[in-house]
Amino acid sequence: MFCAIIPTIHEQAALVLEMTPKECFDLLASSQPPVLLDVREDWELAIASLPAALHIPMDQVPGRMDELDNKRPVVVMCRSGARSMQVASYLVQNGFPQVFNLEGGILAWSEQVDQSIPSY
């Protein structure tokens, strides 16, 4: 099971930096955008999504890591930041040098960047 290989929340905090939605928005518009990895489930994307995001549900990440470019920064997002922190920690542990958790997830994005994105 995916969660069984994830360190405790205290260990995760030491491994992963957080990025605010505004910082992420600005980086996505730059000449060298990060990979924005959305680890939510399909039904969640049907409610609210970001077009720039690569969607790999959390439980599929270990088997689909070859779809991620480890030479680019990776910003991991979920609904509120908990699942994405677990995945971000997993990526760091597996050799991704520059991984960030999107602080507050898509809920914070809809509050701070784009209010047209629904909350759920």
MDTraj code that builds the backbone (N, CA, C; nanometers):
import mdtraj as md
import numpy as np

residues = "MET PHE CYS ALA ILE ILE PRO THR ILE HIS GLU GLN ALA ALA LEU VAL LEU GLU MET THR PRO LYS GLU CYS PHE ASP LEU LEU ALA SER SER GLN PRO PRO VAL LEU LEU ASP VAL ARG GLU ASP TRP GLU LEU ALA ILE ALA SER LEU PRO ALA ALA LEU HIS ILE PRO MET ASP GLN VAL PRO GLY ARG MET ASP GLU LEU ASP ASN LYS ARG PRO VAL VAL VAL MET CYS ARG SER GLY ALA ARG SER MET GLN VAL ALA SER TYR LEU VAL GLN ASN GLY PHE PRO GLN VAL PHE ASN LEU GLU GLY GLY ILE LEU ALA TRP SER GLU GLN VAL ASP GLN SER ILE PRO SER TYR".split()
xyz = np.array([
    [0.0839, -0.1189, 0.0000],
    [0.0000, 0.0000, 0.0000],
    [0.0878, 0.1244, 0.0000],
    [0.0489, 0.2257, -0.0761],
    [0.1279, 0.3475, -0.0929],
    [0.1566, 0.4170, 0.0393],
    [0.0570, 0.4333, 0.1237],
    [0.0746, 0.5079, 0.2482],
    [0.1707, 0.4394, 0.3450],
    [0.1881, 0.3105, 0.3338],
    [0.2753, 0.2376, 0.4252],
    [0.4214, 0.2747, 0.4058],
    [0.4576, 0.3291, 0.2906],
    [0.5972, 0.3632, 0.2657],
    [0.6254, 0.5115, 0.2872],
    [0.5293, 0.5827, 0.3378],
    [0.5420, 0.7263, 0.3584],
    [0.5873, 0.7541, 0.5018],
    [0.6838, 0.8459, 0.5205],
    [0.7275, 0.8787, 0.6561],
    [0.6201, 0.9563, 0.7318],
    [0.6431, 0.9739, 0.8607],
    [0.5482, 1.0492, 0.9426],
    [0.5414, 1.1931, 0.8947],
    [0.4392, 1.2646, 0.9372],
    [0.4220, 1.4039, 0.8962],
    [0.5398, 1.4905, 0.9403],
    [0.6006, 1.4605, 1.0541],
    [0.7159, 1.5378, 1.1005],
    [0.8361, 1.5140, 1.0113],
    [0.8560, 1.3915, 0.9666],
    [0.9652, 1.3616, 0.8740],
    [0.9400, 1.4265, 0.7390],
    [0.8153, 1.4292, 0.6953],
    [0.7818, 1.4900, 0.5675],
    [0.8145, 1.6378, 0.5672],
    [0.7816, 1.7064, 0.6744],
    [0.8038, 1.8504, 0.6820],
    [0.9508, 1.8843, 0.6655],
    [1.0382, 1.7965, 0.7104],
    [1.1814, 1.8212, 0.6981],
    [1.2302, 1.8006, 0.5547],
    [1.1572, 1.7258, 0.4744],
    [1.2011, 1.6910, 0.3399],
    [1.1451, 1.7804, 0.2300],
    [1.0284, 1.8369, 0.2502],
    [0.9562, 1.9034, 0.1421],
    [0.9305, 2.0506, 0.1754],
    [0.9629, 2.1359, 0.0794],
    [0.9310, 2.2773, 0.0929],
    [0.7891, 2.3011, 0.0431],
    [0.7266, 2.4054, 0.0939],
    [0.5928, 2.4402, 0.0469],
    [0.6010, 2.5622, -0.0428],
    [0.5070, 2.5690, -0.1368],
    [0.4974, 2.6814, -0.2283],
    [0.3548, 2.7338, -0.2207],
    [0.3405, 2.8648, -0.2152],
    [0.2069, 2.9229, -0.2115],
    [0.1433, 2.9154, -0.3501],
    [0.0121, 2.9206, -0.3565],
    [-0.0530, 2.9224, -0.4870],
    [-0.0056, 3.0388, -0.5746],
    [0.0139, 3.1551, -0.5173],
    [0.0603, 3.2720, -0.5955],
    [0.1998, 3.2477, -0.6510],
    [0.2896, 3.1918, -0.5695],
    [0.4246, 3.1600, -0.6183],
    [0.4177, 3.0594, -0.7328],
    [0.3327, 2.9595, -0.7186],
    [0.3169, 2.8582, -0.8220],
    [0.2593, 2.9202, -0.9491],
    [0.1592, 3.0036, -0.9358],
    [0.0984, 3.0715, -1.0505],
    [0.2041, 3.1502, -1.1278],
    [0.2868, 3.2236, -1.0548],
    [0.3923, 3.3017, -1.1192],
    [0.4934, 3.2121, -1.1903],
    [0.5324, 3.1029, -1.1273],
    [0.6280, 3.0102, -1.1888],
    [0.5708, 2.9429, -1.3131],
    [0.4426, 2.9102, -1.3098],
    [0.3798, 2.8467, -1.4259],
    [0.3816, 2.9380, -1.5477],
    [0.3839, 3.0685, -1.5252],
    [0.3875, 3.1653, -1.6349],
    [0.5296, 3.1982, -1.6796],
    [0.6293, 3.1420, -1.6137],
    [0.7680, 3.1717, -1.6455],
    [0.8167, 3.0912, -1.7655],
    [0.9372, 3.1211, -1.8089],
    [0.9956, 3.0505, -1.9234],
    [1.0363, 2.9070, -1.8887],
    [1.0503, 2.8774, -1.7594],
    [1.0845, 2.7422, -1.7152],
    [0.9855, 2.6978, -1.6077],
    [0.8632, 2.6644, -1.6506],
    [0.7603, 2.6284, -1.5520],
    [0.7886, 2.4937, -1.4863],
    [0.7413, 2.4773, -1.3641],
    [0.7543, 2.3478, -1.2973],
    [0.6509, 2.2500, -1.3521],
    [0.6693, 2.1251, -1.3182],
    [0.5646, 2.0255, -1.3413],
    [0.4647, 2.0439, -1.2273],
    [0.3398, 2.0649, -1.2593],
    [0.2347, 2.0742, -1.1591],
    [0.1636, 1.9395, -1.1577],
    [0.1847, 1.8630, -1.0512],
    [0.1315, 1.7275, -1.0400],
    [0.0091, 1.7272, -0.9500],
    [-0.1049, 1.6936, -1.0063],
    [-0.2307, 1.6862, -0.9321],
    [-0.2549, 1.5404, -0.8955],
    [-0.2576, 1.5102, -0.7658],
    [-0.2696, 1.3718, -0.7196],
    [-0.4107, 1.3370, -0.6713],
    [-0.5075, 1.4216, -0.7046],
    [-0.6459, 1.3954, -0.6635],
    [-0.7100, 1.2886, -0.7521],
    [-0.8258, 1.2432, -0.7086],
    [-0.9009, 1.1410, -0.7814],
    [-0.9770, 1.2037, -0.8991],
    [-1.0169, 1.1186, -0.9942],
    [-1.0879, 1.1658, -1.1136],
    [-1.2123, 1.2462, -1.0789],
    [-1.2901, 1.1995, -0.9806],
    [-1.4142, 1.2692, -0.9465],
    [-1.3844, 1.4095, -0.8944],
    [-1.2687, 1.4299, -0.8321],
    [-1.2329, 1.5625, -0.7821],
    [-1.1984, 1.6567, -0.8974],
    [-1.1311, 1.6035, -0.9988],
    [-1.0985, 1.6850, -1.1155],
    [-1.2233, 1.7290, -1.1893],
    [-1.3278, 1.6471, -1.1851],
    [-1.4528, 1.6839, -1.2497],
    [-1.5155, 1.8066, -1.1837],
    [-1.4819, 1.8312, -1.0576],
    [-1.5356, 1.9466, -0.9848],
    [-1.4483, 2.0697, -1.0053],
    [-1.3166, 2.0508, -0.9905],
    [-1.2240, 2.1633, -0.9972],
    [-1.0887, 2.1139, -1.0465],
    [-1.0327, 2.1831, -1.1461],
    [-0.9020, 2.1426, -1.1966],
    [-0.8272, 2.2620, -1.2535],
    [-0.6973, 2.2413, -1.2712],
    [-0.6120, 2.3421, -1.3339],
    [-0.5607, 2.2846, -1.4653],
    [-0.5791, 2.3559, -1.5756],
    [-0.5415, 2.3017, -1.7063],
    [-0.3925, 2.2666, -1.7177],
    [-0.3076, 2.3350, -1.6464],
    [-0.1632, 2.3120, -1.6570],
    [-0.1166, 2.1866, -1.5837],
    [-0.2036, 2.1249, -1.5058],
    [-0.1623, 2.0138, -1.4197],
    [-0.1577, 1.8797, -1.4927],
    [-0.0604, 1.7998, -1.4534],
    [-0.0515, 1.6601, -1.4934],
    [-0.1238, 1.5802, -1.3866],
    [-0.2214, 1.5021, -1.4274],
    [-0.3006, 1.4272, -1.3298],
    [-0.2510, 1.2843, -1.3174],
    [-0.2024, 1.2495, -1.1987],
    [-0.1699, 1.1113, -1.1632],
    [-0.2249, 1.0909, -1.0228],
    [-0.3327, 1.0137, -1.0073],
    [-0.3877, 0.9919, -0.8731],
    [-0.2811, 0.9374, -0.7774],
    [-0.2936, 0.9743, -0.6522],
    [-0.1938, 0.9418, -0.5509],
    [-0.1507, 0.7956, -0.5532],
    [-0.2454, 0.7052, -0.5590],
    [-0.2106, 0.5629, -0.5516],
    [-0.1421, 0.5114, -0.6778],
    [-0.1408, 0.5904, -0.7851],
    [-0.0753, 0.5499, -0.9091],
    [0.0653, 0.6077, -0.9252],
    [0.1038, 0.7002, -0.8387],
    [0.2328, 0.7676, -0.8531],
    [0.3506, 0.6699, -0.8560],
    [0.3607, 0.5721, -0.7645],
    [0.4781, 0.4829, -0.7689],
    [0.4965, 0.4118, -0.9028],
    [0.3893, 0.3763, -0.9686],
    [0.3980, 0.3063, -1.0959],
    [0.4085, 0.3960, -1.2177],
    [0.3956, 0.5277, -1.1969],
    [0.3957, 0.6201, -1.3110],
    [0.4998, 0.7309, -1.2977],
    [0.5999, 0.7094, -1.2137],
    [0.7006, 0.8134, -1.1929],
    [0.7794, 0.8456, -1.3191],
    [0.7819, 0.7530, -1.4152],
    [0.8529, 0.7789, -1.5406],
    [0.7857, 0.8885, -1.6232],
    [0.6642, 0.9273, -1.5884],
    [0.5944, 1.0354, -1.6577],
    [0.6381, 1.1731, -1.6068],
    [0.7155, 1.1742, -1.4986],
    [0.7598, 1.3004, -1.4386],
    [0.9033, 1.3307, -1.4804],
    [0.9310, 1.4564, -1.5070],
    [1.0649, 1.5017, -1.5441],
    [1.1375, 1.5451, -1.4175],
    [1.2324, 1.4641, -1.3707],
    [1.3011, 1.4981, -1.2457],
    [1.4066, 1.6066, -1.2640],
    [1.4203, 1.6587, -1.3854],
    [1.5119, 1.7710, -1.4088],
    [1.4412, 1.9060, -1.3900],
    [1.3081, 1.9006, -1.3781],
    [1.2294, 2.0216, -1.3552],
    [1.1756, 2.0196, -1.2122],
    [1.1543, 2.1360, -1.1539],
    [1.0863, 2.1371, -1.0236],
    [0.9484, 2.0734, -1.0375],
    [0.9042, 2.0050, -0.9331],
    [0.7718, 1.9434, -0.9311],
    [0.6938, 2.0046, -0.8152],
    [0.5760, 2.0575, -0.8450],
    [0.4858, 2.1091, -0.7424],
    [0.3685, 2.0120, -0.7362],
    [0.3489, 1.9524, -0.6191],
    [0.2439, 1.8515, -0.6024],
    [0.1234, 1.9166, -0.5363],
    [0.0050, 1.8885, -0.5897],
    [-0.1164, 1.9479, -0.5351],
    [-0.2245, 1.8429, -0.5136],
    [-0.3108, 1.8713, -0.4172],
    [-0.4311, 1.7918, -0.3927],
    [-0.5407, 1.8905, -0.3534],
    [-0.6356, 1.8473, -0.2749],
    [-0.7447, 1.9367, -0.2347],
    [-0.6982, 2.0398, -0.1330],
    [-0.6294, 1.9932, -0.0265],
    [-0.5933, 2.0857, 0.0811],
    [-0.4461, 2.0808, 0.1215],
    [-0.3700, 1.9854, 0.0712],
    [-0.2267, 1.9822, 0.0987],
    [-0.1744, 1.8601, 0.1716],
    [-0.2607, 1.7762, 0.2255],
    [-0.2140, 1.6596, 0.3021],
    [-0.1655, 1.5469, 0.2108],
    [-0.2477, 1.5076, 0.1153],
    [-0.2059, 1.4003, 0.0238],
    [-0.0860, 1.4426, -0.0589],
    [-0.0864, 1.5675, -0.1029],
    [0.0254, 1.6147, -0.1841],
    [0.1549, 1.6163, -0.1039],
    [0.1484, 1.6423, 0.0262],
    [0.2680, 1.6372, 0.1095],
    [0.3241, 1.4956, 0.1133],
    [0.2369, 1.3964, 0.1213],
    [0.2818, 1.2569, 0.1218],
    [0.3500, 1.2219, -0.0099],
    [0.2894, 1.2605, -0.1205],
    [0.3467, 1.2299, -0.2513],
    [0.4763, 1.3078, -0.2719],
    [0.4791, 1.4335, -0.2335],
    [0.6012, 1.5129, -0.2474],
    [0.7157, 1.4494, -0.1699],
    [0.6896, 1.4043, -0.0495],
    [0.7910, 1.3370, 0.0312],
    [0.8391, 1.2099, -0.0377],
    [0.7472, 1.1352, -0.0936],
    [0.7813, 1.0124, -0.1659],
    [0.8733, 1.0431, -0.2840],
    [0.8427, 1.1495, -0.3581],
    [0.9256, 1.1869, -0.4725],
    [1.0668, 1.2259, -0.4281],
    [1.0769, 1.3025, -0.3201],
    [1.2088, 1.3402, -0.2673],
    [1.2875, 1.2149, -0.2310],
    [1.2233, 1.1230, -0.1632],
    [1.2891, 0.9988, -0.1214],
    [1.3329, 0.9140, -0.2409],
    [1.2717, 0.9375, -0.3552],
    [1.3039, 0.8602, -0.4741],
    [1.3832, 0.9403, -0.5770],
    [1.4589, 1.0375, -0.5291],
    [1.5577, 1.1035, -0.6129],
    [1.5159, 1.2289, -0.6855],
    [1.3973, 1.2793, -0.6619],
    [1.3579, 1.4053, -0.7249],
    [1.4181, 1.5191, -0.6426],
    [1.5052, 1.5999, -0.7032],
    [1.5803, 1.6975, -0.6244],
    [1.5043, 1.8240, -0.5851],
    [1.4018, 1.8591, -0.6602],
    [1.3327, 1.9855, -0.6351],
    [1.1820, 1.9626, -0.6356],
    [1.1265, 1.9372, -0.5164],
    [0.9851, 1.9053, -0.5022],
    [0.9225, 1.9988, -0.4002],
    [0.8041, 2.0472, -0.4328],
    [0.7309, 2.1386, -0.3459],
    [0.5890, 2.0875, -0.3257],
    [0.5346, 2.1152, -0.2091],
    [0.3947, 2.0895, -0.1818],
    [0.3187, 2.2205, -0.2033],
    [0.2077, 2.2152, -0.2782],
    [0.1263, 2.3353, -0.2967],
    [0.0496, 2.3613, -0.1679],
    [0.0884, 2.4640, -0.0983],
    [0.0314, 2.4987, 0.0315],
    [-0.1189, 2.5250, 0.0197],
    [-0.1985, 2.4448, 0.0887],
    [-0.3438, 2.4640, 0.0893],
    [-0.4166, 2.4018, -0.0273],
    [-0.3436, 2.3432, -0.1224],
    [-0.4043, 2.2735, -0.2348],
    [-0.4921, 2.3610, -0.3229],
    [-0.5830, 2.2945, -0.3926],
    [-0.6701, 2.3676, -0.4857],
    [-0.7685, 2.4575, -0.4108],
    [-0.7956, 2.4258, -0.2837],
    [-0.8814, 2.5150, -0.2048],
    [-0.8160, 2.6517, -0.1903],
    [-0.6871, 2.6529, -0.1585],
    [-0.6145, 2.7799, -0.1446],
    [-0.6001, 2.8483, -0.2804],
    [-0.5793, 2.7687, -0.3858],
    [-0.5690, 2.8255, -0.5204],
    [-0.6979, 2.9009, -0.5547],
    [-0.8124, 2.8404, -0.5246],
    [-0.9400, 2.9053, -0.5577],
    [-0.9638, 3.0305, -0.4742],
    [-0.9056, 3.0366, -0.3561],
    [-0.9188, 3.1566, -0.2721],
    [-0.8192, 3.2658, -0.3112],
    [-0.6970, 3.2276, -0.3437],
    [-0.5883, 3.3243, -0.3595],
    [-0.5550, 3.3605, -0.5043],
    [-0.5876, 3.2732, -0.5989],
    [-0.5466, 3.2952, -0.7371],
    [-0.6655, 3.3079, -0.8323],
    [-0.7585, 3.2139, -0.8264],
    [-0.8677, 3.2106, -0.9233],
    [-0.9987, 3.1705, -0.8535],
    [-1.0781, 3.2712, -0.8183],
    [-1.2024, 3.2467, -0.7455],
    [-1.3080, 3.1767, -0.8292],
    [-1.2846, 3.1618, -0.9592],
    [-1.3823, 3.0912, -1.0422],
    [-1.3726, 2.9395, -1.0253],
    [-1.2662, 2.8918, -0.9631],
    [-1.2511, 2.7485, -0.9371],
    [-1.3350, 2.7137, -0.8164],
    [-1.4267, 2.6184, -0.8303],
    [-1.5158, 2.5851, -0.7190],
    [-1.4432, 2.5171, -0.6037],
    [-1.4938, 2.5417, -0.4835],
    [-1.4481, 2.4706, -0.3633],
    [-1.5373, 2.3493, -0.3433],
    [-1.4808, 2.2472, -0.2857],
    [-1.5608, 2.1272, -0.2564],
    [-1.5102, 2.0632, -0.1292],
])
top = md.Topology()
chain = top.add_chain()
for i, resn in enumerate(residues, 1):
    res = top.add_residue(resn, chain, resSeq=i)
    for name in ("N", "CA", "C"):
        top.add_atom(name, md.element.get_by_symbol(name[0]), res)
traj = md.Trajectory(xyz[None], top)
